[in-house]
Amino acid sequence: MPDSNVPGSTQTPPVAQEHLEAAAEWFARLRDGEADEAVRQNWRLWLAQHSDHQAAWDFVASVGRRFAPLQAEGESEAASSVLRAQRRKRTSRRRVLTGLAGVAGLGLLGWGAHRFTPLQASIVAWQADEHTAVGEIRELGLDDGARLWLSTASAINRAAGTGPQRIELLQGEIFVATDGGSGGGDSERPLYVTTQHGEMRPLGTQFAVRRQGDTSLLAVFDGTVELRTAASAERRQISAGEQVAFTATRIAAVAAADPAREAWTRGILLARNITLGELAEELARYQLGYLGVAPEVADLRVIGGFPLRDPDRALDMLADSLPIRIHRPLPWWTTIQPAG
C-alpha cells in the first residue's frame, strides 16, 4: 500500500512522506504573505540539502498549481489572504478552495469535478451524458422503474432510442437497482451495462460496477448478473453475494461481495477491518486536494462507518478513535500522521 495518495491520478509521490510534509510546510510559509528574504533563503538552503527535497517541492507545487497558480504577480497576496483567513477562522477547506479558485480565475471545469485526473479523462467526463463532481453522489431514474446511482467523479453515457437500455460506464462507479422485471428478459427495454472490459446484463438485481485502472469490478447484491468480456467473450453468471474483477480477456476468481460497494449510495464509507491506508485511498476520491498517510500509521486497522459527503468530519472521527492526528498545512493538502 503506498504511503500517500493522489486520487484518480497517474501521479505518484516521488519521495518519502516526511519530505512531502516538509515541502508542504515550506509551500504554506512562502505563500502566507509574511515570508521575508530570510525565510526564502532558508527555503533555498533546505532545497539544496538533498535531491529528494527538490523532488518533494516539485510534487507539492504541481498539486498547488491545480488549485491556485500563485506565481502571477498581483494574485499572490489575494490568495495568501484567503490562506490567512482560513488559519484564523478555521474556515472549511471546501469554502477556502472555492475562494482560491476565484482568486486564480479557475472555474469548476478546471478543478471542481476532476482533480488530478488526466486532461483526456476530464474531457470525456464533461462530454458524457451524465457525470458527477468530486464528492457528489447522484440518483437517476431509468426505464421500467430501475434506479441508478453515480458515485464521486463518475461519468456515463446512455443510449437513446427505443431499443435496449445501454449504460456505458466511462469512469468511476455506479450502482443499479432493478426489480423483478426491470431490465430483465421480460422487459420491453432490457438493460445492459458496459465498460471497456465487458458487458453486464442484470436479471432482476442490485449490483455495482466500478472502473479501477486496467480492470472493472462487478459486485452483485441481489439477483444475478450475466457478464461477458469484451475481447474474449468469456461468460459467467455472478450471483447475489459475489463479486469479480475482470478485464477485456478474462474474469478473475469469484470473491465475497464487499458491502462497501453498496454503502456509498447512502453516503457511507463502510470499513470492515481494512487498513487506514485503504480507507484513506477511498476517502480521497470524495475530497478535493491531496490526502497522504504516514507509513507509521498506514497499517492501522479500521472498523466503522464514515460520512463520505463530509471527508473532514470523517478524518476527525478517525483521529478521535486512533492514535493519529490530521495535519492541514494548506487548504488542499491533508496528511494523516502519528499522534504526538
C-alpha positions as CSV (number, residue, x, y, z in Angstrom):
1,M,0.0,0.0,0.0
2,P,1.5,3.4,-0.9
3,D,2.1,5.8,1.9
4,S,0.3,8.6,0.2
5,N,-2.4,9.1,-2.3
6,V,-3.5,11.4,-5.1
7,P,-6.9,10.2,-6.1
8,G,-7.7,9.5,-9.7
9,S,-4.2,10.4,-10.7
10,T,-1.3,8.9,-12.6
11,Q,0.9,11.0,-10.4
12,T,2.8,9.1,-7.7
13,P,4.6,10.9,-4.9
14,P,8.3,10.6,-5.8
15,V,9.7,10.7,-2.3
16,A,9.1,9.7,1.3
17,Q,6.1,11.2,3.2
18,E,8.4,13.2,5.6
19,H,9.9,15.1,2.7
20,L,6.5,15.8,1.3
21,E,5.4,17.1,4.7
22,A,8.3,19.5,4.9
23,A,7.7,20.7,1.4
24,A,4.0,21.4,2.1
25,E,5.1,23.4,5.2
26,W,7.5,25.5,3.1
27,F,4.9,26.0,0.5
28,A,2.5,27.3,3.1
29,R,5.1,29.6,4.7
30,L,6.2,31.1,1.4
31,R,2.6,32.0,0.4
32,D,1.2,33.3,3.7
33,G,2.2,36.9,2.8
34,E,4.6,37.2,5.7
35,A,7.7,35.4,4.3
36,D,10.7,37.7,4.2
37,E,14.1,37.2,2.4
38,A,15.5,35.3,5.4
39,V,12.7,32.7,5.1
40,R,13.2,32.4,1.4
41,Q,17.0,31.9,2.0
42,N,16.3,29.1,4.5
43,W,13.9,27.5,2.0
44,R,16.6,27.6,-0.7
45,L,19.1,26.0,1.8
46,W,16.5,23.3,2.5
47,L,16.1,22.6,-1.2
48,A,19.8,22.2,-1.7
49,Q,20.3,19.8,1.2
50,H,19.0,16.8,-0.7
51,S,17.7,15.9,-4.1
52,D,14.6,14.4,-2.5
53,H,13.8,17.9,-1.1
54,Q,13.6,19.3,-4.7
55,A,11.5,16.3,-5.8
56,A,9.1,16.8,-2.9
57,W,8.8,20.5,-3.6
58,D,8.1,19.9,-7.3
59,F,5.3,17.5,-6.4
60,V,3.7,19.8,-3.9
61,A,3.9,22.7,-6.3
62,S,2.3,20.6,-9.1
63,V,-0.6,19.9,-6.8
64,G,-0.9,23.5,-5.8
65,R,-0.9,24.7,-9.4
66,R,-4.1,22.7,-9.9
67,F,-5.9,24.9,-7.4
68,A,-4.2,28.3,-7.5
69,P,-1.4,29.4,-9.8
70,L,0.0,31.7,-7.2
71,Q,3.0,32.7,-9.3
72,A,1.2,35.5,-11.0
73,E,2.1,39.0,-9.7
74,G,-1.0,40.5,-8.0
75,E,-2.7,37.2,-7.4
76,S,-0.3,36.0,-4.7
77,E,-1.4,38.5,-2.0
78,A,-5.0,37.9,-2.6
79,A,-4.6,34.1,-2.4
80,S,-2.4,34.5,0.7
81,S,-5.2,36.5,2.4
82,V,-7.5,33.5,1.8
83,L,-5.0,31.2,3.4
84,R,-4.5,33.5,6.4
85,A,-8.3,33.8,6.9
86,Q,-8.5,30.0,6.8
87,R,-6.0,29.8,9.6
88,R,-7.6,32.5,11.8
89,K,-11.2,31.3,11.4
90,R,-10.8,27.6,10.7
91,T,-12.9,28.1,7.6
92,S,-13.9,24.8,6.0
93,R,-11.5,23.6,3.3
94,R,-14.3,23.4,0.8
95,R,-15.0,27.2,1.1
96,V,-11.3,28.1,1.0
97,L,-10.9,26.0,-2.1
98,T,-13.7,28.0,-3.7
99,G,-12.0,31.2,-2.7
100,L,-8.7,30.2,-4.1
101,A,-10.3,29.1,-7.4
102,G,-11.9,32.5,-7.7
103,V,-8.7,34.3,-7.0
104,A,-6.8,32.3,-9.5
105,G,-9.5,32.6,-12.2
106,L,-10.2,28.9,-12.3
107,G,-13.8,27.7,-13.0
108,L,-15.3,24.4,-11.9
109,L,-14.3,22.9,-15.3
110,G,-10.7,23.4,-14.2
111,W,-10.7,21.6,-10.9
112,G,-14.1,21.1,-9.3
113,A,-15.0,17.7,-10.6
114,H,-11.8,16.1,-11.8
115,R,-9.0,17.0,-9.6
116,F,-5.7,15.4,-10.7
117,T,-7.4,13.4,-13.4
118,P,-5.6,13.4,-16.8
119,L,-6.9,16.0,-19.2
120,Q,-8.4,13.4,-21.6
121,A,-10.4,11.8,-18.7
122,S,-11.7,15.3,-17.8
123,I,-12.8,15.9,-21.3
124,V,-14.5,12.6,-21.6
125,A,-16.4,13.1,-18.3
126,W,-17.6,16.6,-19.2
127,Q,-18.8,15.4,-22.6
128,A,-20.7,12.4,-21.1
129,D,-24.4,12.3,-20.9
130,E,-24.3,12.2,-17.0
131,H,-21.4,12.9,-14.7
132,T,-20.8,13.8,-11.0
133,A,-18.4,16.2,-9.3
134,V,-15.8,15.2,-6.7
135,G,-17.8,14.3,-3.5
136,E,-21.1,14.2,-5.3
137,I,-23.5,11.2,-5.2
138,R,-26.5,11.3,-7.5
139,E,-29.5,9.1,-8.2
140,L,-31.1,8.8,-11.6
141,G,-34.2,7.1,-12.9
142,L,-34.1,4.5,-15.7
143,D,-37.0,2.9,-17.7
144,D,-39.2,0.3,-16.1
145,G,-38.6,1.7,-12.6
146,A,-35.0,0.9,-12.4
147,R,-32.7,3.3,-10.5
148,L,-29.0,4.2,-10.9
149,W,-26.6,6.0,-8.6
150,L,-23.4,7.7,-9.7
151,S,-20.5,7.8,-7.3
152,T,-18.0,10.6,-6.9
153,A,-16.3,11.8,-10.2
154,S,-18.1,9.3,-12.3
155,A,-19.4,9.5,-15.8
156,I,-21.8,7.5,-18.0
157,N,-23.3,7.6,-21.5
158,R,-26.9,6.5,-22.0
159,A,-28.1,5.1,-25.3
160,A,-31.0,7.0,-26.9
161,G,-33.9,5.4,-28.7
162,T,-36.5,2.7,-28.1
163,G,-34.2,-0.3,-28.2
164,P,-32.4,-1.9,-25.2
165,Q,-31.2,0.4,-22.4
166,R,-27.5,0.7,-22.5
167,I,-25.4,2.4,-19.8
168,E,-21.7,2.8,-20.6
169,L,-19.6,3.5,-17.5
170,L,-16.8,5.8,-18.7
171,Q,-15.1,6.4,-15.3
172,G,-15.9,6.0,-11.6
173,E,-18.6,3.8,-10.1
174,I,-22.3,3.2,-10.4
175,F,-24.9,1.2,-8.5
176,V,-28.0,-0.2,-10.3
177,A,-31.2,-1.4,-8.7
178,T,-33.9,-3.2,-10.8
179,D,-37.0,-5.1,-9.7
180,G,-38.2,-8.4,-11.0
181,G,-39.0,-7.2,-14.5
182,S,-36.9,-4.0,-14.9
183,G,-34.2,-4.5,-17.4
184,G,-34.6,-8.3,-17.4
185,G,-35.5,-10.7,-20.2
186,D,-39.2,-9.9,-19.9
187,S,-38.7,-6.1,-20.1
188,E,-39.6,-4.2,-23.2
189,R,-36.2,-2.4,-22.9
190,P,-33.7,-4.9,-21.4
191,L,-30.8,-3.2,-19.6
192,Y,-27.1,-3.6,-20.5
193,V,-24.2,-2.0,-18.6
194,T,-20.8,-1.9,-20.3
195,T,-17.3,-0.8,-19.6
196,Q,-14.3,-1.1,-21.9
197,H,-13.7,-4.5,-20.4
198,G,-17.1,-6.1,-20.8
199,E,-20.9,-6.2,-20.9
200,M,-23.3,-7.0,-18.0
201,R,-27.0,-7.9,-18.2
202,P,-28.9,-7.8,-14.9
203,L,-31.6,-10.4,-14.2
204,G,-33.7,-8.6,-11.6
205,T,-30.9,-7.4,-9.4
206,Q,-28.9,-4.9,-7.5
207,F,-25.3,-4.5,-8.4
208,A,-22.3,-2.2,-8.5
209,V,-19.8,-1.7,-11.3
210,R,-16.5,0.2,-10.8
211,R,-13.7,1.2,-13.2
212,Q,-10.4,0.8,-11.5
213,G,-7.2,1.1,-13.6
214,D,-6.9,-1.8,-16.0
215,T,-9.9,-3.7,-14.7
216,S,-13.5,-3.4,-13.9
217,L,-15.2,-4.7,-10.8
218,L,-18.7,-6.2,-10.6
219,A,-20.4,-6.7,-7.2
220,V,-23.9,-8.3,-7.0
221,F,-26.2,-7.9,-4.0
222,D,-29.5,-9.3,-5.3
223,G,-30.4,-11.5,-8.2
224,T,-27.9,-12.4,-10.9
225,V,-25.8,-10.5,-13.5
226,E,-24.7,-12.2,-16.7
227,L,-21.1,-11.0,-17.5
228,R,-19.4,-11.2,-20.9
229,T,-15.8,-9.9,-21.5
230,A,-15.3,-7.5,-24.4
231,A,-12.4,-9.3,-26.2
232,S,-12.6,-13.0,-25.4
233,A,-16.3,-13.2,-24.9
234,E,-15.9,-15.3,-21.8
235,R,-19.2,-15.6,-20.0
236,R,-20.1,-16.1,-16.4
237,Q,-23.2,-15.6,-14.2
238,I,-22.4,-13.7,-11.0
239,S,-24.9,-14.3,-8.2
240,A,-26.0,-12.3,-5.1
241,G,-23.2,-12.0,-2.6
242,E,-20.5,-12.4,-5.2
243,Q,-18.0,-10.0,-6.9
244,V,-15.4,-10.4,-9.6
245,A,-12.8,-8.3,-11.2
246,F,-12.5,-8.6,-15.0
247,T,-10.5,-7.4,-17.9
248,A,-11.4,-7.5,-21.6
249,T,-10.0,-11.0,-21.9
250,R,-10.5,-12.8,-18.5
251,I,-12.7,-13.0,-15.4
252,A,-10.9,-13.4,-12.1
253,A,-12.0,-15.8,-9.3
254,V,-15.2,-15.0,-7.6
255,A,-15.0,-13.4,-4.1
256,A,-17.5,-12.3,-1.5
257,A,-19.2,-9.0,-2.4
258,D,-17.9,-6.1,-0.4
259,P,-20.8,-4.3,1.4
260,A,-18.9,-1.0,0.9
261,R,-19.7,-1.2,-2.8
262,E,-23.4,-0.6,-1.8
263,A,-23.0,1.6,1.3
264,W,-21.6,4.6,-0.7
265,T,-25.1,5.1,-2.2
266,R,-26.2,6.1,1.3
267,G,-23.2,8.4,1.8
268,I,-21.4,5.9,4.0
269,L,-17.8,4.8,3.7
270,L,-18.0,1.3,5.3
271,A,-14.8,0.0,6.8
272,R,-14.8,-3.7,7.7
273,N,-11.4,-4.3,9.3
274,I,-9.4,-2.5,6.5
275,T,-6.2,-0.6,6.8
276,L,-6.1,3.1,7.4
277,G,-4.2,3.4,4.1
278,E,-7.0,1.6,2.3
279,L,-9.7,3.8,3.9
280,A,-7.8,7.0,3.1
281,E,-7.5,5.9,-0.5
282,E,-11.2,5.5,-0.8
283,L,-12.0,8.7,1.1
284,A,-9.6,10.7,-1.1
285,R,-11.9,10.0,-4.0
286,Y,-14.5,12.2,-2.3
287,Q,-12.5,15.3,-1.5
288,L,-10.6,17.9,-3.3
289,G,-6.9,18.0,-2.9
290,Y,-4.1,15.7,-1.7
291,L,-4.6,13.2,1.1
292,G,-1.5,11.4,2.3
293,V,-0.9,8.8,5.0
294,A,2.3,8.4,7.0
295,P,3.7,4.9,6.7
296,E,3.9,4.6,10.5
297,V,0.1,4.5,10.7
298,A,-1.0,3.3,7.2
299,D,-1.4,-0.3,8.5
300,L,-3.7,0.5,11.5
301,R,-7.0,-1.4,11.2
302,V,-10.2,0.4,10.9
303,I,-13.8,-0.7,11.6
304,G,-16.9,1.5,11.3
305,G,-18.9,3.8,9.0
306,F,-17.8,7.3,8.0
307,P,-19.6,10.1,6.2
308,L,-18.5,10.3,2.5
309,R,-20.2,13.7,2.0
310,D,-18.0,15.3,4.7
311,P,-14.5,14.0,4.4
312,D,-13.2,16.4,7.0
313,R,-15.6,15.1,9.6
314,A,-14.6,11.5,8.6
315,L,-11.0,12.3,9.2
316,D,-11.7,13.9,12.6
317,M,-13.7,10.8,13.6
318,L,-10.7,8.7,12.8
319,A,-8.5,11.0,14.9
320,D,-10.8,10.5,17.8
321,S,-10.5,6.8,17.7
322,L,-7.0,6.1,16.5
323,P,-3.5,7.3,17.6
324,I,-3.3,9.7,14.7
325,R,-3.6,13.4,14.0
326,I,-4.8,15.2,11.0
327,H,-2.4,17.8,9.6
328,R,-3.7,20.5,7.2
329,P,-0.9,23.0,6.4
330,L,-2.7,24.1,3.2
331,P,-6.4,24.1,2.3
332,W,-5.8,21.4,-0.4
333,W,-3.1,19.4,1.4
334,T,-4.0,17.0,4.2
335,T,-2.0,14.2,5.8
336,I,-2.7,11.6,8.5
337,Q,0.2,11.4,10.9
338,P,1.0,9.6,14.1
339,A,-0.3,11.3,17.2
340,G,2.1,13.2,19.4
